[in-house]
């Protein structure tokens, strides 16, 4: 989900991911596992994954925990890709995918045991409205968990602007923003865990979540897409306009896990 006012390259970035059939988030599988644990996801859980991309996390949760999962994404192409993945992973009986806006979720109040979002909210125009929706649809005693990119050190000049130009996202410094937002929206016992990573750790965790041949196919198709698609060529040119220090991005860049509980009766954490 990219704001309407975002640069064209940022919108192309997500279109390309839908075409490739892969989406990624910082922390990859390790972050997903930790977030699911903090949200007390178990076999009896009914989980909503907001901004599900191509369905990697919903399919993982269903396969790993045997729980029921609904994934929503603003892009119908992502929803189609998610259904393809669910069929491939053999979890069609446990997962459901819908096109939906995080700011206006099409679900009744107090429906889910947990709501999870991974690298989504930095792209949402009205983050407060979306967070209130997460709280609305989760049961009393249920959990809302976010994985969001943060600056663990002040970035060098131009790097934050580069992230906006290429991805359409603005990131908070660590310990600012997300925890306060969840508390403001009514969640209690909100925890914050800041993690750093590096390129090797990120890549190795991605490979555990995304099959290597999927990654290879995606990146090998990029030159052909650039030949055929003018928007792809513009995206490639914008991406190559890199600021100094961009290859040391993980020195400045990390992620935060933020989990809070909706007040009320505690859910079974089996």
C-alpha positions, -999 to 999 in steps of 0.1 A, spaced: 0 0 0 16 32 -12 2 67 -5 -14 84 -36 12 112 -33 41 88 -34 66 90 -63 59 69 -93 89 47 -87 75 37 -53 42 26 -68 61 7 -95 81 -11 -68 50 -28 -55 36 -36 -89 69 -53 -97 67 -74 -65 32 -85 -74 45 -95 -109 75 -113 -95 54 -132 -69 76 -123 -40 74 -97 -13 99 -92 15 101 -75 49 130 -67 71 138 -95 96 121 -120 72 112 -154 87 129 -147 121 108 -116 126 76 -134 116 83 -161 141 89 -137 169 59 -116 161 36 -146 160 50 -157 194 44 -123 209 8 -123 195 2 -158 211 -7 -174 178 -16 -211 182 -37 -238 167 -70 -223 179 -61 -187 167 -80 -168 141 -55 -144 126 -57 -114 103 -26 -104 83 -29 -69 69 -8 -61 38 -3 -98 32 16 -93 -1 19 -126 -20 7 -146 10 40 -158 25 31 -151 62 -5 -163 61 6 -196 45 35 -199 70 12 -194 100 -14 -219 87 13 -245 79 33 -240 111 5 -235 137 -26 -251 120 -45 -219 126 -71 -201 104 -57 -170 87 -72 -142 66 -49 -121 45 -58 -87 30 -40 -65 6 -49 -34 -14 -37 -51 -46 -58 -77 -63 -27 -90 -80 -12 -97 -46 -44 -115 -36 -42 -136 -67 -6 -145 -60 -16 -154 -24 -42 -178 -35 -16 -194 -59 8 -198 -29 -19 -213 -6 -27 -239 -32 9 -247 -37 15 -250 1 -16 -271 6 -33 -247 31 -64 -236 11 -86 -250 38 -70 -227 64 -64 -194 46 -86 -168 29 -75 -137 10 -94 -106 2 -87 -72 -14 -91 -46 13 -79 -12 26 -62 -13 60 -79 20 68 -114 4 62 -113 -33 71 -144 -52 59 -148 -72 91 -171 -70 121 -159 -59 155 -140 -82 178 -135 -110 153 -98 -120 153 -76 -133 181 -46 -115 165 -39 -89 139 -4 -89 124 12 -64 100 48 -66 86 64 -36 70 30 -22 61 21 8 81 49 31 69 32 30 36 -4 38 48 -16 74 44 -36 75 77 -16 53 101 -38 63 131 -70 53 112 -55 20 102 -43 12 138 -78 19 151 -92 -5 126 -68 -32 139 -80 -26 174 -116 -26 164 -115 -60 147 -94 -78 173 -112 -95 202 -109 -82 238 -78 -99 251 -64 -103 216 -32 -89 202 -21 -64 176 15 -69 164 35 -47 140 69 -52 124 81 -18 112 114 -5 98 131 21 120 163 41 119 185 28 147 210 56 140 204 89 122 209 82 85 233 102 64 220 130 42 198 118 14 192 83 26 157 89 41 147 108 9 160 79 -12 137 55 7 108 78 0 116 81 -37 121 44 -43 96 28 -18 72 56 -8 78 51 29 88 74 57 104 56 87 105 67 123 136 67 145 137 38 169 117 43 201 95 70 184 61 67 169 48 32 167 46 23 204 28 56 212 4 51 183 -7 16 196 -12 30 231 -31 60 218 -54 36 200 -63 18 232 -40 -11 234 -24 -20 268 9 -37 278 25 -25 246 60 -39 241 87 -27 218 117 -47 207 143 -31 184 164 -53 163 194 -46 141 205 -69 112 229 -70 84 228 -80 47 239 -116 52 215 -122 81 186 -106 61 194 -127 30 197 -160 49 164 -154 66 147 -145 34 159 -178 18 143 -197 46 110 -180 38 112 -176 0 124 -205 -22 157 -196 -39 143 -203 -73 115 -178 -67 141 -151 -59 163 -160 -89 133 -160 -112 122 -126 -100 156 -109 -104 164 -126 -137 131 -113 -151 139 -77 -142 160 -69 -174 131 -82 -196 106 -62 -177 127 -31 -181 128 -36 -219 90 -40 -221 78 -17 -194 86 21 -194 76 24 -157 101 -4 -149 128 15 -167 120 47 -148 120 27 -115 155 12 -124 169 47 -131 155 61 -99 169 32 -79 203 38 -94 203 74 -81 218 62 -48 230 85 -21 264 80 -4 264 54 22 234 34 8 255 2 8 259 6 46 222 9 51 220 -17 78 243 4 99 214 29 102 184 7 95 167 -20 116 132 -30 126 109 -28 156 84 -53 168 54 -37 186 27 -58 202 -2 -47 224 -32 -63 239 -68 -51 237 -82 -47 271 -108 -74 282 -108 -111 287 -75 -128 279 -76 -152 250 -63 -187 252 -26 -186 242 -23 -222 232 
